[in-house]
Amino acid sequence: MNSDLIKTIRERCPEFSKSHKLIAKYIIEHPDSAPYLTATKLGVVCEVSESTVVRFAIELGFKGYPEMQKALKEQVRTNMTSVQRVAAADNIISDGDVLSKIMNSDAEKIKITLDEVRREDFDRAVKMITEAKNVYIIGIRSASMIASFFAYHLNIVLNNVTLLDMTSTGEMFERLMWISKGDVFIGISFPRYSKRTKSAIEFAKKRGANILALTDSISSPISEEADCTLIAKSDMASFVDSLVAPLSIINALIVAVSMNKKEQLSEHLNELEKIWDEYEVYEKPAN
């Protein structure tokens, strides 16, 4: 199947039957909303039966409508603007219990990620981080929050972690000047993918660093140069992205690395507790 599904539909449109042309026309003209319609709803708006929608998906080479819908979502979500995301959210959430819909969706993303993540890739990622001379982490825009969380906790364990959290591209490459073989560069990016993250990965790769990518698909731009890619399911929730599954992967990485560095972690935490007590960083229980 052509990776540009909408382009494929447009090119094949002349050969479709009359009913299939109606479906194709709707998808082409409504790329921001069509992927979020069920087969039944798509049939209603196109004035065809649900079974016709299913046959359309099969004619395109899919096993059924859910597989075609997933492919459309992945393609469209990468390119949608924030305004289009808000409009599409009406088809995802519509009305009802927003809290339940969003939290159930988040729980499903974690379950899918757990089922699909390759354990050998996870173990390799842990080994890369544990044995690295230095670890660099980058996450731009919405990914910056989970990148910061990752760097903060990982630095307690390893004490050799650099978070690239600057806004200037020039400053970013200045911070990467000394990255070299034996270092690990961790890039975190989800749709809409950050060009700056991809550029930083390419720079680190040229300098000989090992690349670990945390993203949503093996076809993600940041996966191309990666020595190891961890896939975490992400989806759209209005103009924001659901990043609970990527954060869960990060939690697992931190715990796994800490288990490999128990003695070092114990020393670091003992020293930190002294500092926190001396400078009254945390509230203490009343006597």
Salt bridges, closest charged atoms under 4 A:
GLU15 OE2 - ARG12 NH2 2.97
GLU29 OE2 - LYS25 NZ 2.95
GLU59 OE2 - ARG12 NH2 3.99
GLU59 OE1 - HIS20 ND1 2.73
ASP115 OD2 - LYS111 NZ 3.22
GLU116 OE1 - LYS233 NZ 3.43
GLU120 OE2 - ARG118 NH1 3.71
ASP121 OD2 - ARG118 NE 2.84
GLU131 OE1 - LYS127 NZ 3.13
GLU202 OE2 - LYS198 NZ 2.62
ASP216 OD2 - ARG77 NH2 2.95
ASP227 OD1 - LYS205 NZ 2.84
ASP235 OD2 - LYS109 NZ 3.66
ASP241 OD1 - ARG77 NH1 3.97
ASP241 OD1 - ARG85 NH1 2.81
ASP277 OD1 - LYS284 NZ 3.86
